Each structure stands twice: as structure tokens, then as C-alpha cells.
């Protein structure tokens, strides 16, 4: 994940955003894609598989409510489920990682903003971190603009009694 100004404190960001000044970004700002720029001899550009993670600051989830994460996503990566893996996991205090969302749950792929929703039920009463992970797996079709995430909200609703 790429660091730049703005965004959520503690998470990397980039200049494209739904709510300026910035959003979380995975990609290469020099090529406007997520191609890895590497030079070999004789001089030519090659792509290599690449990956990265970003972890949120601690989030305290009250015990008496149900929770979901809502955010805006721009996902210009391969839709193929075995390549360009993009997931969100919850990391609990003991270090356990539980995957709660993957790109297959995104409403749309391509260069447009869409709302994504993640169910955080089961983590009530805990302080957690969200871990955003991306892995190209290979060097095929990495010319999309990458991933942008913005406007994060944790929505708490009262549990029915």
C-alpha cells in the first residue's frame, strides 16, 4: 500500500478520493497501474508479482451492538478469483486474523466508485484492527489503476431484544 498525505490516520493514502484530500491506495503512481517497475540488463522494464498490506488503528467495538464497516471502493484489478487477491481481515488482540471480506463481494470492478459493506458481527466487545491485503499473485494483466478505498464508517446498530 502506498503512503502519501491525507486519508485515515495510520493508513497510507493517495491523491484520488471520494472525499479529498486522499484515499488508501494500492498501485504505482508512476505508471498509474499496479505494475512493479523493475529494470534488468540489458535495460528493459519487467513486471514482478507484488503484494502489500495496510492495518488500521485500533477500533473499539461496543459489546451491546451489531457492527458493519461501510466504505467507498474503486477496484480496477482482475476479477478472476485466483489472481489479484484483495481481502479485508479482522485482527483481534491475540493476533488472530479472520477474513471478513474479499473482492468477490465487491459490487463492481473497474474505474468507478462503489459502496462496499463488511459485516463485523462476532467482534462485539473487542478492540480490533482491520487488515487490508492485496497480492497480484502473478504478472498477468496488472495494468489496471489498482485499488482506492475511502470514506470508512463503522456503523453500530442496537441489537434486537
N, C-alpha and C positions, 0 to 999 in steps of 0.2 A: 504494500500500500504506500502511496506517495505522500510525503509531508509538504505542506505549504501553509499559507496563512488562513485563518478563519476556521469555520467548522465547529465541531463539538470539542470542548477542551479535552485533551488527551488522545484525540484521534487525528490521523493525518487527513489532509484536505487538499482540494484543488479549486481552481477558479470558476468552473461551471457549477451552477447551483440553482435550485428552485428558489431558495431564499438566500440571496447574496450575503456575505461575500464569498462563501465557499461551500464545498461538499466533500465527503470522503470520496477518494478516487483510487482506483487501481488501473494503471495504464502507464504509458510512456508519453510524457508531454512533448518530447522532441519529435516523435513520429506520429502523434495523435492516434495511436493504436496501443496494443499491449504486446507488440513485438519486442523481443530483447535485442538490443543493439550490441553486437559483438564483432570485432574485427579480427580476421585471421590473415596469415600470409599465404599467397600473395594478397594484397589488400582487397578484401571484399567483405560485405556485410552478411552475417549469418544470424539466424534466429536460434535460440535455445529455449527449452522449456523453462518456465518461470512460475514462481508462486510467492504468496505473501499473506500475512495476517495483520489484523488491527484488533486491539482489545479495548473495550470501553472502560471508562472509570466505573467504580463500584456503584451498583444500583440496589437500593434497599427496597424490597417488595413487601408491603404490609401483609400481615397474616390473615386479615379478615376480608380480603378482596380477591377477585379474579383479575388477571393482568394480560394485556396483549401489547405488542410492540407494533407501531404503525410508522412507516417511513416511505419516502419517495425514492424510487429506484429507476435508473437509466441503465439497462443491461444490454450492451452491444457486444455480445460474445456468442460462441456457438451454442445452439440449443441442444445438440447431441448430449445425452446424459452421461456418457463416459469420458467426455472431454470438456475442458474449461469448467472445472468443478467450482461452484460457488455455494458456500454454506454459511449458516449462522448457527453457532452453538452457545449454550449457556455454561459458564464455568462457575461451579459452586465453591464455597470456602475450602473444601477439602481437595480441590483441584480437579474434580470430576468434570469432564466435558460431555454434554448431552446435546446432540444435534437436534435443533428445533425447526429448521427451515433449510430448503435447498432451492436452487434455481428453477427446478421443475414446478415450484409453486408460484413462480412469478407470473403476473397476468399477461406479460408481453415481452418479447425480445426485440431489440432494435433501438434505434436512436430516438427514444421518446420517454418522457417521464410517466411513471405509473405508480399507483399506491400499492404497497406490499404490506401484508399483515402477518404477524407471527404470534402464535398462541404461547403465552408464558405460564399457563396454568401448571401447577405442580411445584412451583418455586416460591409459593407464598411463604412469608415469614423469613426469607433468606436474603442475604446480600450477595449479589451475583455480578458477574462481568459477562458482557456479550462479546463473543469472538467471531469476527468476520474473516473467512478464509477463502482464498482463490488459488487455483492451481491449473495452469494451462494443460498439463499432462504431456503435451507434445508441441510440435512447432507448426501444426497444420491450422490454417485459417485464423491466424491471430491478428488480422488486420482491422478488426472492429475497434471502436473507440474505447472499449473497456467498460468499467463499472463505476457509476457515480451513485452515491447514497446521500440523502438529505432529509431534513425536516423530521427527525426522530421524535416520537412521542410514546411514552409508556402510558397506556390507558388503563385506569383502575375502575372496576365496576363492583358494586356491592354484590355479594353472594346472595342468592335467593334463600329465604328462611322458611 
